[in-house]
Amino acid sequence: MSAANNDNMPLGEASEPYWWRAAPREHAEAPDLPASTDVAIVGSGITGLVAAMHLARAGRQASVLEKGVAGEGASSRNAGYVGRTLKHGFGDIVRSQGLDRATAVYRELALAFDSVFETVAAEKIDCDLKRQGRFIMAATPAQYDDLAREFDLRHRHLGEEFSMLSKTEQVSEIDTGRYFGGAVIPDHAGLHPGKYHLGLLAAARREGAAIVTETEVTGIGRDGDGFVLATTRGRLKAREVLVATNGYSGGALPWLARRLIPFDAYMIATVPVPENEVARLLPGDRTFIDWNFNVDFVRRAPDDPRRILFGGLTGERHQVLRRMGVRLRQRLARIFPSLAETGVDDVWTGRCAGSFDLYPHIGCHEGIHYAAGYCFAGVPMGTWFGIKAAGRILGIDLEPSVFADRPFGTMPFYKGDGRFVPWAMRWLSRKDG
């Protein structure tokens, strides 16, 4: 039975992501907590696992501590988009900070993009990674002009290829009258985030990293030249600590939680639709996203061409996922009216995080390493920051990140709960089409 066909069906928080069908989460008994370790990594998402893999490969004892089941957070719940875009466009940074700064930021973003392909190839991860391209849709004519200017700048200064399609031409990519054309970025990619995470988990374990689940870190304190981590299952001594909890940050490092804005992102997976209908609606088989601040995004499921995956309403705070599923289906029907009566099999959410300056951050606070604030670029930046964090701990990071050790601001009296997010998103989205 589909959730959207029965509005009384109480999915609640029990609804699992579509991605877990092919990549179910592990529910094995939690391993013992070691007494000590070289590096304690808090969080078993993409960043934590990539860092653990590289640290263990270099001979360090790496222990990944996870509050619940490995990878049950946003790393296995996201849309699986792999691109080279931040909330700050290249042109925005040129205007505010100059061409050199914009080039440095976007050159590193390209390295983050490449790091996903390099990691998948090196670790032989089967995760449906494909350079399928991205189509960015303009919700208004003004957005179309803005897209053209932005990607022309990127082409001239970064060499990124793109092409613009008008409203009449966009039917070759997406069959809808909702948008006013858009930009095709031919080499952007998509993957299956559940499979990617399981591949990273297996790789970290192969290298000898310990994955300690069902172990919440409640505090981190100094202990001589190292640290002691208080957990729900005892204490752990570590020479170094990396906090990689992003949207799930809290008691482990309150300083970090105060600098992150957690927000919920929502997605649905339709029931199987005739494959020829999906091909008609999405002939480009790209990853699709609009140019609004609060984006809608859609793609074919990479492992089932009969299903459409759709996301939006980012930042809303609804506890009943069934309601969000109904609202998302209504938004999907605005794009594809023929899907108005199509059922929904899966509705889910995951907690992401941004920073107050809308940049990713990597650094060290009072000896504790952190990486967070991916601002909608979690797969490439999470992978890249895992590599960079490991290099910083090992002392071999010869090319410092442009995102490293930057001012990391917060607001007075803010403690990290993000209660203002729905109102902030409405304000920031006021010019959306």
N, C-alpha and C positions, 0 to 999 in steps of 0.2 A: 504494500500500500504506500502511495506517495504522500509525503507530508503536506504538500500544497493542495492535494485533492481532498484533504480532510482537515479543516482548520481546527478541529477539536483534538487532533492527535498531539499528545504532549511529548514532543521531542526533548525539550529541556536541555540540560547540559549533557545528557547521555548520547546525543547525536554525535556520531564520529565523522571525521573528514572522509571524503571520497577516497583520498590518497591511501587511507589505511586498509582499503579492500585488498590492494596488491602488496601493501607494505605494512602489515599489522605490527602494532607495538608489542614489545616483549613484556611478559608478565611473570618472569621467573623470580624465584626467591632472591632477595637482595643479598649480595656477597658481604662478607665481613668488612668492617671498617678497619683499615690498617692503623697502626699506632703512629706511623710517621711516613712521610713521602718527600721526595725532592720538590715536586710542584703539585699543589692542590688547585684544581680547576673547578670552579663553581658554575655549573650549567652544562648540560649535555647536548646543546644544540650544535649548529654548524660550526660556530667559532670555537667552542670548547673542544669538540672532537678533532677538528683540524689541528688545533694547537697541541692537543695530547698526542696525536699521531706523529707530528714533527719532533716534539720533545722526546718521546719514547724512542724514536728512530735515532736521535742523537745521544742516546744512552741515559737519559734522565728517567727517574721513576715518576710517572705522571699518574695522578689519581683524579678521576672526574667524579664529582659529587653531584647527584641529582635528587631534587626534592621528591619526585615521583618516579614515573616510568621514563626510561631513556627516550629523549626526543619527542615527548608528547606535546611540547609547546609549538611555537610558531614555525620552527624549522621544518616540521612535517605537515604544516597546515597552510602554508602560503600558496600563492598562485603558480609558483614555479617559473617565474619570469627571470630571464637573465639578460640584463641590458647595461647600458652605459649612461644612465640618467639619474640625476639627483633632483630634489625639490628646487634647488638653485640651478637654473639653467645656465648654460655657458655664457649666453649674452648678459644675463643678470650679473654674473661675477665680473665680466669685462667692464660693465658700467659702474659697478660699485667698488671693485678692487683692482681693475686693470687687466690687460691681456695676459701678462706673465702669470699672474695668480690663477686666472681662469684656465690657462693652458696646463699649469701644474696640477690643478685639481682634476681636470678631465683626463689628463695623461695617466694619472694614478687610477682613476676610475676604469680606464681601459685595461690597466694591469690587473685590476680586480676581476674584470670580465674574463680576461684570458686565464686567470687562475682557476676558474671553474673548469674550463676545458682541460687544463693541465692536470688538475687533481683527478678528474674523471678518467683521463687516459692513464695516468701513472698508477692509480689504484684499481683500474679495470672495473669501474662501477657501471653497472647496467641500470641506467636511470632515464632512458628515453631522451637524452640530451640531443637537441637538434637545432641547427642554425636555420630556423624557419622564418626568421624575419619578424618585424613588428610593424603593425599599422597603427599610427597615432591619429585618432579622429578629432577633428575640430568641431566643437559643439556650437560655435558661432562663426560667422564670416571673419570677425576680428581675430578669433583664435587661428583661423587658417593663415592669415597674414603673419601672425606671431610665429606660428610653426615654420613658415617659409623663411623668415628672417633668422630664427634660431638655428635651423639646420644648415642654412647657407653659411653662417658664421662657423659652425663646426666643420663643414666641408673645407672651407678656405684655410682654417687654422689647424685643424686636426686631421684632415684627410678622410673624414667619415663620409661614406656614400649615402645618398638618399634620393628620393624622387617624390614630387608632389602630385597628388591626384585630386582633381576637382570633384565636386559633388556628383556630377554625372559619371565621372570615371571610377568612383570608389566602388561601384558595383562589382568590379573585377576582384575586389578584396573582401567586401562585406555588403550584403544585399539589404540595405536599409535606407530609408529617407530621413533618418534621425539626425545625420551629421552633414557637415558642409565640406566634405573632402578631408584630406589629411596627408600625412607623410609616411612613406614606406622606408623603413630602415632595414635593408636586406639581410644584414648579418646578425641582428639580435637573435636571441635563442630562447628556448623553453626546455624544461625538464620536468620529471616527476619528482616532487620534493620528498615524498615518502621513501622512494627508492634511493634517492641521493643520500638521505640521512642514514638509512640502513647500511649503505655502502661505506659511508664514513665511519659508522660504528664498528663495522667489521674490520676496516683498515686500522683503526686505533687499537683494537684488541690484538690484531696480528702483530703489531709493533710492541705489544706488551703493556699497554696502558690499562689501568684498572678502572672499570666503570661501576661505581658504587651508587646504586639506585636506592630509592625510598629513604634518603638521608638528607634532611633539610639543614642547611647551614644557617645558624641563628646569630652568629657573631664571629668576628675575626679580630684577634688582638696580637700585639707584639709578644714575642717570647725569645728574648736574647737577640741573636742575629736572624731569627726566623719569625714564624707566626704560629699561633695555635688557633684552630678553628673549632668553635663550639657547634655541635650538631645534635639532632634529635636522637642520635645513636652513639653519642660519646664524643670524645675530643680527638683531634688529629693535629699532629705537629707537621709543619711544612717549612722548607727553606724559602720557597717562593709561592705566591698566590696569584691566580688570574681569576677575576670575576667576569663571567661571560653570560650573564642572565638577561640582559636587555630588558624587554617588557615585563619580565617576571622578577625584576630586582626588588629587594626589600630589606629584610633584617640583616642579611649578610654584610652589606656595605651601605648603610643609610646615606653616606655622602654621595654615592652614585645614584641612588634612587631619587634623591632630591634634584638631580640634574637631568632626569629622564621623564618624558611625558608618555606614559603607557596609553595605548589606544587599541580598541578591538577592531578587527577586520572580519568581514563576514563573506561567506561564499555559499553557493548552492551547486549541486550537480543535478541535471535533469534526469528523468527516466530516459531509457533508450529511445531515440528518435530515429526514423528511417534515415539511413546513411545518405541517401541522395538528397534529403531535405537539409541535413547538416551541411553537405557539400554546396548546396545552393546558397544557404545563408552565409557561409564562411568559406567561399571558394579559395581564398588565399591561404588558408590553414596557417595563419600567423598567430602570434599573440597580439591581442587587440586591447587598446587602452585609450581613453579619451584624454584631452588636454586640459580638463578641469583641475582645480586644486583637489577637490574630493572626487576621486576618479571612479568611473565604472570600468570594469575590465571583463573580457570574455575570451574564451578559447575553446577549441575542441579538446576533449580529454586526450592526452597523448597516448593512452593505452586502450582507448575505446572510441573509435570515430563516430559512434552513434550518440555520444553524450556531449552536451554543452556545459561548460563550467563558467559560472558568472559570479562576479563579486562587486560589492559596493557598500554604501552606507557606513563607510569607515568612521569610527569615532562614536557611533551610537552606543548606548549602554542599556540594552534590553536583556533581561534574564531569560526570556522565553524564546528559544531559537525558532520555534514554529512561527511566531509572529514575524521574525526577521526573514524567514523563508518565504512567507507570503509577500512581504514588501519587496524582496529581491525579485521574486517572480514577476511582480507588477512592473518593476523597472526593466527587467529583461523584455517584457512584452512591449514596452515603449520603443525598444530597438527593433524587435522582431514581432510584429503583431500576430503572425501565424503561430507563435508559441504561447499565446495567451492562455490556452487550456492545457498546456503541457505540464505534467506532474513533476514533482521534485522528489528525488530519492534521498538526498543528503543535504543537510544544512549544518554549517559549522562555523566556528569562530576561532581566532587565535589572537594572542596579545603581542602586538609589536611595540616599538618605542621610537620616539623622535627626541631631539634635543631642542632647547629653546632657540638655538640659532639655526636649526634645520640642517646641521652638518653631522656626519658620523664623527665619533671621537675614539681615539685610542691613546692610552697614557698610563701614568703611574701616580697614585695618590698615597703618600705616606708609606711607600714601599709596596703597595698592593697594585698590581697591574689590572687594567680594565679595558674592555672594548665593547662599544655599545652605540645606540642612537643611529640606526641604519637608515631611517627616514625613507622607507619604501624600496630600498636597494639591498634587502637582506641576504639574498643568495650570493651575489658577487662580493658584497662588502663583508658579509659574515665569513666567507671563505678566505678572503684576502687578509682580514684582520686576524684570523686564526694563524695564518702563516707569519704575519708581522709580529704578533704577540709572542709566538714561539721564538722568533729571531731576537726579539728584545730581551727575553729571559735568558737566552743562550749567549747573548752578547755578540751576535753575528749579524745584526740588522744594519748593514752598511749603508743603506739608502733610506734614511728616515722618512716616514710617511708625512705628507702634507697635512694629514688629519691628526698628527700626533702632538700631544702636550700643548694643545691650544687652550685659550681661556674657555672654561666649561661652566657657563653661568647657570644660575637658578633664579628663583623669585623669593622675596621675603616670606617667611612662614610656610612656604611650600614643603611638603613632606613626601611627595612622590605618588599621591593617590590619583592624580589626573582627573579629578571630578569635574574640572572646568572644560574638559575636552569637547563634549558635545556642543557647548556654546562657542568655543573657539573655532571648531570646524565650521559652524554655521557662518561665523564672521569671515573667516578666511575664504569660504566658498561663495561669498555674496556675489561675485562676478562670474560664477560658473554659468554655463549655458544649460 
